[in-house]
Amino acid sequence: MRLVSNHLMDSGALYNSKCNYLEMAASLDPATAKANERRKRILVGELPGDFLRLPGSSSSPRMIRDLNDPNTGLPLTPQQIQEKLDEQAAIALHQQLNAQAVAAAAVAHSATNIRGRLLISVMQAKLVKNYGMTRMDPYVRIHIGHNIYETPTDVNGAKNPRWNKTIQCFLPIGIHQIYLEVYDECSFSVDELIGHAYIQIPEEIFKGETIEEWYNLNGKHGEGKEGQILLVFSFMPTSQAPGVGPNLAYAPPGIAVSYPPSVMSTVNKKHPQVYQSNQPVQTAVPQSLPPRPSFNPDDFKQLKEMFPNMDEEVIRSVYEAGNYNKDSSANALLSMVAD
């Protein structure tokens, strides 16, 4: 018995010496000391009732006891609290519906303020100077009312850029001119303004005509002396433009718009209903699309023979940009040589 007690005393002393050794090692190692400090902060036992509850949560019993009736001063019952929450939710829903109604009215008003659909094709430009040490990368920016539209950049377009880009937009009532700007896209600095002009919208387009005309550009060389740009104007009135009309307004998602019976009868005439029958239905076969152009080694070889002093990579990039069209690529390379 004494031997057992002595053995236990020796084990306890060994354990205490081991703990002292660990504490000494922890004092020398900051990471170990920090880990031991974190272990001392661990909460052992039953979690409190408000654990992981947001402050002010109505599901907390303490918050229910804190809510009192402003008239009587007595604590509110859970049923009364639920009624107040339902009332607040109804007020929020009412405000949301009012906001949607105001948005629908604004959209309907904007639809009645549209004259029609304006189409502007930005074809090409002839500029008087290539600013900078390298070939310019021009693009066009057009201001129509409060809206701004841009064309893609014609890389290495220099003095003769070509865009062939058609811009479609709604023309508001009261807008009679557009403001056009030609910029040089720069990689390491702000894009440089090359030319600009106020262009009057031709009145002939409102009579069904299509107008193609060159317009002078203003710039550093003077008014109307920076070059010219070719534009094509056309117009589609509200009675023909899809999605535009005085009676048919665009509705955002979640907003229902009701139309009068006269309008719905017109829509049904344009889009009659389809009735099923026992007769077989003939489905229209879609026309096959033309094959996409691809790289032609023979055309590329001819282009290299036509321009032996030009870098092969330049010819390849022009050939790819021209959608693998040998004639258009040759014209583009000739313009580069002429510049």
Secondary structure, DSSP 8 states (H G I E B T S, - for coil): -HHHHHHHHHHHHHHHHHHHHHHHHHHH-HHHHHHHHHHHT---S---TTTT--TT-TTSHHHHHH-B-TTT--B--HHHHHHHHHHHHHHHHHHHHHHHHHHHHHHHHHHHTEEEEEEEEEEEEEES---SSS---EEEEEEETTEEEE----TT-TTS-EEEEEEEEEEETT--EEEEEEEE--SSS--EEEEEEEEE--GGGGGT--EEEEEEEEETTEEEEEEEEEEEEEEEETTTSTT--SS-----TT------HHHHHHHHHHS------SS-----------------HHHHHHHHHH-TTS-HHHHHHHHHHTTT-HHHHHHHHHHHHH-
